[in-house]
C-alpha cells in the first residue's frame, strides 16, 4: 500500500480536544494501531461510515476527513488548461 498524506488537521483537532487514538478505536470497534495507521497515512483512508461515526460521537467537523491538499504539480497542470 502506498503511503498518502496524513490527516494533519484531524491530528491537531484531536490534540486540542484531548481525544486519543484509543478513544477513536473504541468508538470504531478496532485497534489503536489501525486508527494510527489511518491517521498517519500508512493505512487506508477513513471510510465514510467511520467518519460519520466519529463526527457524531466526538463532534469532529466532518470536513476534516475530506480536506484534500492538491499537489503543486497537479495545480500547475490544471492552471495551464
C-alpha positions as CSV (number, residue, x, y, z in Angstrom):
1,X,0.0,0.0,0.0
2,X,1.3,3.4,-1.0
3,X,1.6,6.0,1.8
4,X,-0.7,9.0,1.4
5,X,-0.9,12.4,3.2
6,X,-1.6,12.1,6.9
7,X,-4.7,13.7,8.4
8,X,-2.8,16.7,9.9
9,X,-5.9,18.8,10.6
10,X,-7.5,15.8,12.4
11,X,-4.4,15.3,14.5
12,X,-4.5,19.0,15.5
13,X,-8.2,18.8,16.3
14,X,-7.6,15.7,18.4
15,X,-4.8,17.3,20.4
16,X,-6.8,20.5,21.1
17,X,-9.8,18.4,22.3
18,X,-7.8,15.8,24.3
19,X,-9.1,12.9,22.1
20,X,-6.8,9.9,21.9
21,X,-6.5,7.3,19.2
22,X,-7.5,4.8,21.9
23,X,-10.9,6.6,22.3
24,X,-11.3,6.7,18.5
25,X,-10.5,3.0,18.2
26,X,-13.1,2.2,20.9
27,X,-15.8,4.1,19.0
28,X,-14.9,2.4,15.7
29,X,-14.6,-1.1,17.3
30,X,-11.0,-1.5,16.1
31,X,-7.5,-1.2,17.5
32,X,-5.5,1.9,18.3
33,X,-2.8,0.7,15.9
34,X,-5.2,0.6,13.0
35,X,-6.5,4.1,13.8
36,X,-2.9,5.3,14.0
37,X,-2.2,3.9,10.5
38,X,-5.3,5.6,9.1
39,X,-4.4,9.0,10.7
40,X,-0.7,8.9,9.7
41,X,-1.2,7.9,6.1
42,X,0.3,4.4,6.3
43,X,-3.1,2.6,6.2
44,X,-6.3,3.1,4.3
45,X,-8.4,6.3,4.4
46,X,-11.3,6.5,6.8
47,X,-14.5,5.1,5.3
48,X,-17.5,7.4,5.1
49,X,-19.2,5.3,7.8
50,X,-16.2,5.7,10.1
51,X,-16.0,9.4,9.5
52,X,-19.8,9.8,10.3
53,X,-19.5,7.8,13.4
54,X,-16.5,9.8,14.7
55,X,-18.2,13.1,13.7
56,X,-21.3,12.2,15.6
57,X,-19.8,10.7,18.7
58,X,-16.9,13.2,19.1
59,X,-18.3,16.3,17.4
60,X,-15.4,16.3,14.9
61,X,-16.2,18.5,11.9
62,X,-16.9,16.1,9.1
63,X,-14.9,18.2,6.5
64,X,-11.7,17.3,8.3
65,X,-11.9,13.8,6.8
66,X,-12.3,15.2,3.3
67,X,-9.9,18.1,3.2
68,X,-7.5,17.3,0.3
69,X,-4.4,19.2,-0.5
70,X,-3.8,19.2,-4.2
71,X,-0.2,18.6,-5.1
72,X,1.6,21.6,-6.5
73,X,2.5,19.6,-9.7
74,X,-1.2,19.0,-10.3
75,X,-2.2,22.6,-9.5
76,X,0.2,23.7,-12.3
77,X,-1.3,21.2,-14.8
78,X,-4.9,22.4,-14.1
79,X,-3.8,26.1,-14.4
80,X,-2.3,25.6,-17.8
81,X,-5.5,24.3,-19.4
